[in-house]
Amino acid sequence: MIEYVFGLAVRALITDSDGKILILKRSVDSKTNPGKWELPGGKVDQGEPFDKALVREVFEETGLNISMDNVVGASQQSLPLIRAVHIIMAGKIVGGELNLSSEHEGYAWEYLENLTDYELADWLEYFITGGRIADPTGEKEESESILNPWIKSISSSVDRLRRIK
């Protein structure tokens, strides 16, 4: 049995005044999930508080300064020898101007219910589908909800952020 090392990543669920979520398209040269869409954020450095890591990562990737509201969920990404645990937090923009780093090649503001229209990073797809991955034919059971129980928390956070602005 392979022993996995667990790593910690943090992600920001940032909404605009219409309640749309900021998603970023990874560079096609990325080692993981090339050309796929994700939430801003990244790895927590050893000894770094995860809240500081999230603020740092979002600024490095987008040029935006954020504050955090609450945790809306978690997801896992399985890499060859590492399992990355992604903590997803609701946040709001408190300054800066959107300017992408070379790590990403595009961005979009999209409603939560439309995220599945994008080719998502594996960890984000896993999160919003509740851990269900489409079968090999690409079909999903119609009776299954595509969103997991965390979506109520995400929706609540999006609604709360919308009222704050």
C-alpha positions as CSV (number, residue, x, y, z in Angstrom):
1,M,0.0,0.0,0.0
2,I,1.3,3.5,-0.9
3,E,1.7,5.9,1.9
4,Y,0.5,9.3,0.9
5,V,1.7,12.6,2.2
6,F,-1.1,15.1,2.8
7,G,-0.6,18.7,1.7
8,L,-2.7,21.7,2.5
9,A,-4.1,24.1,-0.1
10,V,-6.5,27.0,0.5
11,R,-9.0,28.5,-2.0
12,A,-11.1,31.6,-2.0
13,L,-14.8,31.7,-3.1
14,I,-14.9,35.4,-4.1
15,T,-18.1,36.9,-5.4
16,D,-19.0,40.1,-7.2
17,S,-22.0,42.4,-6.6
18,D,-24.2,40.1,-8.7
19,G,-23.3,37.0,-6.8
20,K,-21.0,35.6,-9.5
21,I,-17.9,33.6,-8.5
22,L,-14.4,34.4,-9.7
23,I,-12.8,31.4,-11.4
24,L,-9.4,31.2,-13.0
25,K,-8.2,29.2,-16.0
26,R,-4.9,27.5,-15.3
27,S,-2.1,27.8,-17.8
28,V,-1.9,25.0,-20.4
29,D,1.7,24.5,-19.1
30,S,0.6,23.8,-15.5
31,K,1.8,20.5,-14.1
32,T,-1.7,19.7,-12.6
33,N,-5.0,20.5,-14.2
34,P,-3.6,22.3,-17.3
35,G,-6.1,24.6,-19.0
36,K,-8.8,23.8,-16.4
37,W,-10.8,26.2,-14.2
38,E,-10.4,26.7,-10.5
39,L,-10.9,29.0,-7.6
40,P,-8.0,31.4,-6.7
41,G,-5.6,30.1,-4.0
42,G,-2.8,27.6,-3.6
43,K,-0.4,25.7,-1.3
44,V,0.2,26.6,2.3
45,D,3.9,26.9,3.0
46,Q,5.4,25.0,5.9
47,G,4.8,26.9,9.2
48,E,2.5,29.5,7.4
49,P,-1.0,30.1,8.9
50,F,-3.5,29.1,6.3
51,D,-5.4,32.4,6.4
52,K,-2.2,34.3,5.6
53,A,-1.5,31.8,2.9
54,L,-4.8,32.4,1.3
55,V,-4.4,36.2,1.3
56,R,-0.9,35.8,-0.2
57,E,-1.9,33.3,-2.9
58,V,-4.9,35.3,-4.0
59,F,-2.8,38.4,-4.2
60,E,0.0,36.6,-6.1
61,E,-2.5,35.1,-8.6
62,T,-4.9,38.0,-9.1
63,G,-3.5,41.2,-7.6
64,L,-6.6,41.4,-5.4
65,N,-6.6,41.9,-1.6
66,I,-9.2,39.9,0.2
67,S,-10.7,39.4,3.6
68,M,-12.2,36.1,4.6
69,D,-15.6,35.4,5.9
70,N,-16.0,31.7,6.7
71,V,-15.2,28.1,5.6
72,V,-17.6,26.8,3.0
73,G,-16.1,23.4,2.5
74,A,-13.2,21.2,1.6
75,S,-12.1,18.9,-1.2
76,Q,-9.3,16.5,-1.9
77,Q,-7.0,16.1,-4.9
78,S,-5.0,12.9,-5.4
79,L,-1.6,13.3,-7.0
80,P,1.0,10.6,-7.5
81,L,2.4,10.7,-4.0
82,I,0.5,13.6,-2.4
83,R,-3.1,14.1,-1.4
84,A,-3.9,17.8,-1.4
85,V,-6.6,18.9,1.0
86,H,-8.3,22.1,-0.3
87,I,-10.0,24.3,2.3
88,I,-12.4,26.6,0.6
89,M,-13.3,29.9,2.3
90,A,-15.7,32.7,1.3
91,G,-14.0,36.0,0.8
92,K,-14.5,39.5,-0.4
93,I,-12.4,41.9,-2.3
94,V,-11.1,44.8,-0.1
95,G,-8.6,46.3,-2.6
96,G,-6.4,45.8,-5.6
97,E,-7.1,45.4,-9.3
98,L,-7.6,42.1,-11.1
99,N,-4.4,41.3,-12.9
100,L,-3.5,37.6,-13.5
101,S,-0.1,36.0,-12.9
102,S,1.5,33.7,-15.5
103,E,0.0,30.8,-13.6
104,H,-3.4,31.5,-15.2
105,E,-4.4,32.5,-18.7
106,G,-8.0,33.6,-18.1
107,Y,-10.7,34.4,-15.7
108,A,-14.5,34.5,-15.5
109,W,-17.2,35.6,-13.2
110,E,-19.9,32.9,-13.2
111,Y,-22.9,31.9,-11.2
112,L,-22.5,28.9,-9.0
113,E,-25.1,26.8,-10.8
114,N,-23.2,27.4,-14.1
115,L,-19.7,26.2,-12.9
116,T,-20.3,22.7,-14.3
117,D,-20.4,24.2,-17.8
118,Y,-16.6,24.7,-17.4
119,E,-13.9,22.1,-17.6
120,L,-13.0,22.3,-13.9
121,A,-9.9,21.3,-12.0
122,D,-10.4,17.8,-10.6
123,W,-10.6,18.9,-6.9
124,L,-13.2,21.6,-7.7
125,E,-15.3,19.2,-9.8
126,Y,-15.1,16.7,-7.0
127,F,-16.2,19.4,-4.5
128,I,-19.3,20.6,-6.4
129,T,-20.4,17.2,-7.6
130,G,-20.3,15.8,-4.1
131,G,-17.5,13.4,-4.9
132,R,-19.4,11.8,-7.9
133,I,-17.5,11.7,-11.1
134,A,-19.4,11.1,-14.4
135,D,-19.3,7.5,-15.6
136,P,-17.0,6.6,-18.6
137,T,-19.8,7.4,-21.1
138,G,-19.9,10.9,-19.7
139,E,-23.5,10.6,-18.6
140,K,-24.7,11.5,-15.1
141,E,-27.8,10.1,-13.5
142,E,-30.5,12.6,-13.8
143,S,-32.0,11.8,-10.4
144,E,-28.8,12.8,-8.7
145,S,-28.2,16.4,-7.6
146,I,-24.9,17.6,-9.0
147,L,-24.2,19.7,-6.0
148,N,-23.1,18.3,-2.6
149,P,-24.4,19.4,0.8
150,W,-21.7,22.1,1.0
151,I,-23.5,24.0,-1.7
152,K,-26.1,25.2,0.8
153,S,-23.2,26.7,2.8
154,I,-21.7,28.2,-0.4
155,S,-25.0,29.6,-1.4
156,S,-25.5,31.1,2.0
157,S,-22.0,32.6,1.9
158,V,-22.6,34.1,-1.6
159,D,-25.9,35.5,-0.4
160,R,-24.2,37.0,2.7
161,L,-21.4,38.5,0.6
162,R,-24.0,40.0,-1.8
163,R,-25.8,41.7,1.1
164,I,-22.5,43.2,2.5
165,K,-21.6,44.9,-0.8
